[in-house]
């Protein structure tokens, strides 16, 4: 059964580890992530961007697929199904479809409007026991067409949003979605420490987890980051393994063209990537 992300993240914050949010794109992705979480006794958050939701035939399809897998694969670790970078309308649609967690990205609205919309979603989601993530200060890089320059959030604004009663807060600390450019200056830990100081026990979220060096990830966790989002890294691993299979001509041998065989190396590559991240984040055996 899907659960809200609230309890797993509060436990992570108290225990000084982080839970990974791994974005799903199709059946293989979802199955690989759920099996890896179960095998490693780790809580997990399945992230769905609005673009991926549309690609997978809408939120009802996603909820049906995930719930079906939880039952058939006998998944017992805590799993949250989370809307990633949701619009106000998208968040409402996911609440209706049966998601257990939502992110409202109101960072592009003026702060007053961001606050109004966030408050309304907290009220609606709260009645159904659904966790809410809010964002302050755009994260750099590209996320479904939203581009930011690795911006850094204002700690005072973070406190203002945290005080509304959200369950987790994503604050820009120089992180970027996608691949990091060669001239990237790293995470801003001074700002992160200040945000942590002002928001107390609030679990903080690090977006753009792909490509941040392991030591920076560990420092971020020590400064209150309890949820780390990973997407690009799984995509790159899947693509590389699939390329290798095809370039070796394996799709031309016997029934190598069968999608179950063609997609198997990529599936295993996602599993390996997710396990590696769970080890780094410290969430193994924390279910």
C-alpha positions in Angstrom: 0.0 0.0 0.0 1.3 3.5 -0.9 2.2 5.7 2.0 2.8 9.4 2.4 6.5 10.5 2.4 6.1 12.3 5.7 7.0 9.5 8.2 9.8 8.0 6.1 11.4 11.5 5.8 11.0 12.5 9.4 12.7 9.2 10.3 15.5 9.9 7.8 16.0 13.4 9.1 16.3 12.1 12.7 18.5 9.3 11.6 20.9 11.4 9.5 20.3 9.6 6.2 18.3 10.4 3.1 15.6 8.6 1.1 16.0 8.5 -2.6 13.3 9.7 -5.0 13.8 7.9 -8.2 11.7 9.1 -11.1 9.8 6.5 -13.1 9.3 6.6 -16.8 7.7 3.2 -17.7 7.1 -0.3 -16.3 10.7 -1.4 -16.4 11.8 1.7 -14.4 9.1 1.2 -11.8 9.7 -2.6 -11.4 13.5 -2.1 -11.1 13.2 0.6 -8.4 10.6 -1.3 -6.4 12.5 -4.6 -6.5 15.8 -2.8 -5.5 14.0 -1.1 -2.5 12.6 -4.5 -1.3 15.9 -6.4 -1.8 17.7 -3.7 0.2 15.0 -3.1 2.8 14.9 0.6 2.0 12.1 3.1 1.9 11.7 4.7 -1.5 9.9 7.5 -3.3 8.7 7.0 -6.9 8.8 10.4 -8.6 6.5 11.2 -11.6 7.0 14.5 -13.5 4.0 15.9 -15.3 5.7 15.0 -18.6 6.3 11.4 -17.6 2.8 11.2 -16.3 1.5 12.2 -19.7 3.8 9.8 -21.4 2.6 6.9 -19.3 -1.1 7.6 -20.3 -2.1 9.8 -17.3 -2.0 9.6 -13.5 -4.7 6.9 -13.2 -2.6 4.5 -15.4 0.5 5.3 -13.2 -1.4 4.6 -9.9 -2.9 1.4 -11.4 0.5 0.1 -12.5 2.2 1.0 -9.2 -0.5 -0.5 -7.0 -0.6 -3.6 -9.1 3.2 -4.1 -8.7 3.1 -3.5 -4.9 0.7 -6.4 -4.6 2.2 -8.8 -7.2 5.8 -8.2 -6.2 4.8 -8.4 -2.5 6.5 -5.1 -1.7 6.5 -4.5 2.1 8.9 -1.5 2.4 7.4 2.0 2.6 6.7 3.4 -0.9 5.5 6.8 -1.7 4.2 7.8 -5.2 5.1 11.5 -5.6 4.3 14.1 -8.2 7.6 15.9 -9.1 7.5 19.6 -9.9 3.7 19.7 -10.1 1.6 22.6 -11.2 -1.4 23.5 -9.1 -3.7 21.7 -11.5 -1.4 18.7 -11.7 -1.2 18.4 -7.9 -5.0 18.4 -7.7 -5.2 15.7 -10.5 -2.7 13.5 -8.7 -4.5 13.8 -5.4 -7.7 12.6 -7.2 -5.9 9.8 -9.0 -4.5 8.3 -5.7 -0.9 9.6 -5.4 0.3 9.5 -1.8 2.5 12.6 -2.1 2.8 15.7 -4.2 5.2 18.5 -4.9 3.8 21.9 -5.8 6.4 23.9 -7.6 5.2 27.4 -7.1 8.7 28.8 -7.3 7.9 30.8 -10.5 5.0 32.6 -8.8 5.4 35.8 -6.8 6.0 34.7 -3.2 2.5 35.8 -2.0 0.8 33.7 -4.7 3.1 30.7 -4.1 2.0 30.9 -0.4 -1.7 31.1 -1.2 -1.6 28.1 -3.6 0.6 26.1 -1.2 -1.8 26.7 1.7 -4.7 25.5 -0.4 -2.9 22.3 -1.4 -1.7 21.6 2.1 -5.4 21.8 3.3 -6.7 19.5 0.5 -3.8 17.0 0.7 -3.8 17.1 4.6 -7.4 15.9 4.7 -6.4 12.8 2.7 -3.1 12.1 4.5 -1.0 13.1 1.5 2.4 14.7 2.0 3.3 18.0 0.4 6.7 19.2 -0.9 7.2 22.9 -1.7 10.0 24.6 -3.5 11.7 27.9 -2.9 14.1 29.4 -5.4 14.4 27.8 -8.8 16.7 24.8 -9.1 19.1 25.2 -12.0 19.1 23.1 -15.2 16.1 21.8 -17.2 13.1 20.0 -15.8 10.3 19.5 -18.3 11.2 22.8 -20.0 11.7 24.8 -16.8 15.2 26.3 -16.9 17.0 28.0 -14.0 20.5 29.0 -13.4 21.5 27.0 -10.4 19.9 29.6 -8.2 20.2 29.8 -4.4 17.1 30.2 -2.2 16.6 32.9 0.4 16.6 31.3 3.8 13.9 33.7 5.1 11.6 32.7 2.2 12.3 29.1 3.1 11.1 29.6 6.6 8.0 31.4 5.4 7.0 28.4 3.3 8.1 25.8 5.9 5.9 27.5 8.5 2.8 26.9 6.3 3.0 23.3 7.3 4.5 21.6 4.3 6.1 18.2 5.0 9.3 18.7 3.1 11.1 21.7 1.5 13.2 21.8 -1.7 15.5 24.8 -1.6 17.9 25.8 -4.3 21.5 25.6 -3.0 23.3 25.8 -6.4 22.1 22.4 -7.5 21.1 21.7 -11.2 18.8 19.2 -13.0 20.5 17.0 -15.5 24.2 16.9 -16.3 26.3 19.4 -14.4 28.4 21.8 -16.5 32.2 21.8 -16.3 32.1 25.3 -14.6 29.7 24.3 -11.8 30.9 25.8 -8.5 29.4 23.2 -6.2 26.7 23.2 -3.5 26.4 26.2 -1.2 26.6 24.7 2.2 26.5 28.0 4.0 23.0 28.7 2.7 22.0 25.1 3.4 23.1 25.4 7.1 21.2 28.7 7.4 18.0 27.1 5.9 18.4 24.2 8.3 18.8 26.6 11.2 15.6 28.4 10.3 13.4 25.4 9.4 14.5 23.1 12.3 13.1 19.5 11.9 11.7 20.1 8.4 13.2 17.4 6.0 15.0 19.3 3.2 15.1 18.0 -0.4 18.0 18.1 -2.8 16.9 18.1 -6.4 19.3 17.3 -9.2 21.1 14.4 -7.4 22.8 13.1 -10.5 26.4 14.2 -10.8 26.9 15.7 -7.3 30.1 14.2 -5.9 29.5 11.7 -3.1 31.3 13.8 -0.4 29.0 16.7 -1.1 25.9 14.4 -0.9 27.1 13.3 2.5 27.7 16.8 3.7 24.2 17.8 2.5 22.7 14.9 4.4 24.6 15.9 7.6 23.0 19.4 7.2 19.4 18.2 7.1 18.8 16.9 3.5 16.5 13.9 3.9 15.3 13.4 0.3 17.5 13.3 -2.8 16.0 13.2 -6.3 17.7 11.0 -8.9 16.5 10.7 -12.5 19.2 11.5 -15.1 21.6 8.9 -13.7 19.1 6.0 -14.2 18.4 7.2 -17.7 22.1 7.3 -18.6 22.7 3.8 -17.1 19.7 2.4 -19.0 20.7 4.0 -22.3 24.3 2.8 -22.0 23.3 -0.8 -21.2 20.8 -0.9 -24.1 23.4 0.6 -26.5 25.9 -2.1 -25.5 23.4 -4.9 -26.1 22.5 -3.6 -29.5 26.1 -2.8 -30.6 27.1 -6.3 -29.6 24.5 -7.5 -32.1 22.6 -9.5 -29.4 19.3 -8.3 -30.7 20.1 -10.2 -33.9 20.8 -13.5 -32.1 17.9 -15.9 -31.6 15.0 -14.0 -30.1 17.2 -11.2 -28.9 14.8 -8.7 -30.4 12.1 -9.7 -27.8 11.6 -6.6 -25.7 11.9 -8.7 -22.6 15.5 -9.5 -23.6 16.2 -6.2 -25.3 15.3 -4.2 -22.2 16.7 -6.6 -19.6 20.3 -5.1 -19.5 18.9 -1.6 -19.1 16.6 -2.9 -16.3 19.5 -4.4 -14.5 21.5 -1.2 -14.9 18.7 0.8 -13.3 18.7 -1.7 -10.4 22.5 -1.3 -9.9 22.3 2.5 -10.0 19.5 2.6 -7.5 21.3 0.3 -5.1 24.5 2.4 -5.4 22.4 5.5 -4.5 20.7 3.8 -1.6 24.1 2.9 -0.2 25.3 6.5 -0.6 22.2 8.0 1.0 22.3 5.5 3.9 18.7 4.2 3.5 19.5 0.5 3.3 17.9 -1.5 6.1 16.0 1.6 7.2 12.6 0.2 6.2 
